[in-house]
Amino acid sequence: MEALYVIPTFVGLDGACIMAETAYSIFDSRTPNDIHREIQEVYLKNARPWVIGYSGGKDSTAALQLVWYALAELPPEDRKYPVYVISSDTLVETPVIVGYITSTLERLERVARKEKMPFQTDIVRPKIEDTFWVNLIGKGYPAPYSKFRWCTDRMKIKPANRFILDRVAEHGEVIMVLGVRKGESTTRDQVLSMHSIQNSLLLRHNTLPNAFVYAPIVDFSLNDVWFYLLNVPSPWNNDNKELVTLYRNSNAQGECPLVVDETTPSCGNSRFGCWTCTVVTKDKAMEGLIDSGEDWMLPLLEFRDFLADTQNPEEKPKIREHRRSNGQVTILNNKLIHGPYTLKFCQELLEKLLETQEQVRKEGPDPEIKLITDDELEEIRKIWRTERQDWEDAVPQIYSDVVGEREWVVDDTTAFTASDKELLSKICSENGVPVTLVAKLLDTERQMDGMSRRAGIQSRIDAIFQEDWRSEKEVRDSLPDSGQQ
């Protein structure tokens, strides 16, 4: 972790400080009160509600504290524009960070009500069809990697943007307050300069209409952020030294900020983020937490590493379909490009995830922790039943074997069974017809059974016949020798 103590020591919020080093600091030229006045000017001049992205890390905490203190200095009658503090929960956030963020937002909400501050807290989450497990285990999406980072848009960008656009619809325009700093990344610096507004402290958002961006700590150095947090108490009674300890214990060098566009880098490696992140080679933050005493998280790290191993080229033929999700075969440079995980492997993943959940329940601080929600289990079950020909209805059985019995949503439509699948497999084998083709046709008919209008069924049947139904062996036999491996 970088050294913290290389800039002036605060004497207090009156702006007085004592020079300790000659290294550059924002406080060489500006006092905290100067920054407060700037924030007040932006707030009063632009009659719009604010949305502050809070991730629980140092930068977003510093930005949020500065805004709070600045608005607290205004007369109550001037604090008339709401300030929404939103945090993103992908449902696979590192549990330690989730606990920290949740407790912080609860404290902030209580103090805001008591002191009549215009702050409101919200946690944004992905829709059920966009969650990590529904896509990975339900649909068979392979673990994310740098060239197929399917998780970011579904789990982070869409939920945050949905909240912001709702506020735009309600108020006309909003100002987003982000804890971003110059020098964090080249891409971020380019974005900050590209969308600036002449003679204004606001930036135009690059994708959201009627949304503007304000970055109160844009000129802060890393040391400025830490020194501010260690010398200015939290207005909602957090102990910022705990944040330092969290960074130190996790070896984290950064936080995973609120993501509202594609310019934000991956949050893995040495940043707080999703415990399932496979975009980076190693999750140094989670490894650091485990080394610092949170050894109950070891099963999470092992599961994450297991997911990362599925990206190895030699593993793909064993666990992934030879067709893409659209039913077509893709050949690139005379090599077969594999598609989603097989249903069999997805079933193994669900079993392993539930076993991991049981382990961390026994060894961790929360005996009721849920690594996968009940709603996600129901959605996965529906996808497997309707789209992946899971006539055995495997989800309840897997759950029962690992966790125990529970109530499931009753499917009152006509359903095929495991014995039906066994009989169909025998008939199809005898006649040289792909069993999945016939099963998919039967599922299509079943889903539209009883409808007064069956418009579209013919086009759906035609689409199924248009899929490439060759076996993997037939595909490989059609390739030159270079594609046989």
Number of C-alpha atoms within 10 A of each C-alpha: 12 8 8 14 13 16 23 23 18 20 12 11 13 11 13 14 16 11 14 11 12 10 11 15 20 18 21 14 8 11 17 21 16 15 18 19 16 15 22 21 13 17 22 15 9 15 14 21 22 26 26 27 24 29 26 24 23 24 26 24 20 26 22 23 18 24 21 21 18 21 20 18 13 13 9 13 6 12 19 15 15 14 24 22 22 21 23 25 23 23 20 19 18 19 19 14 16 19 12 17 20 15 12 15 21 13 15 22 19 14 16 18 12 9 10 12 19 20 21 18 18 14 17 19 21 21 12 17 17 21 21 26 25 22 23 21 28 27 21 23 22 23 25 21 17 10 7 12 16 17 21 21 17 19 25 23 18 20 22 24 17 15 18 24 18 11 18 19 12 11 13 14 20 24 26 24 25 23 25 23 20 17 14 14 13 11 12 17 15 12 15 20 11 12 15 16 12 8 6 9 16 22 21 20 20 14 10 14 13 16 23 23 22 23 20 24 23 18 14 22 18 19 20 22 21 22 19 21 22 18 15 17 14 19 17 17 11 15 13 20 14 11 19 19 11 21 23 17 20 24 22 24 17 21 19 22 26 23 23 22 18 10 13 15 15 18 20 25 22 22 22 29 27 22 20 23 26 25 20 16 12 17 26 19 26 30 21 20 22 17 15 14 10 18 18 17 23 19 18 22 20 13 17 19 17 15 18 21 15 18 15 9 10 11 11 19 17 13 19 23 20 26 22 17 15 12 17 15 20 15 14 8 8 15 16 20 17 20 23 23 28 20 20 12 16 22 19 13 19 22 19 16 20 19 17 19 22 20 17 23 17 13 15 16 11 11 13 12 15 16 19 18 13 11 11 20 20 18 18 23 23 18 19 24 19 16 14 19 21 21 19 18 17 16 20 17 14 17 17 12 12 17 14 10 11 8 6 12 8 6 8 6 11 11 15 18 12 13 11 13 18 13 11 16 18 11 13 16 12 9 10 8 13 14 18 16 17 17 21 17 15 14 21 17 15 15 14 15 13 11 8 7 9 11 10 10 14 10 10 14 15 12 12 18 14 12 15 15 18 14 12 15 10 10 19 20 12 12 14 10 11 10 16 14 9
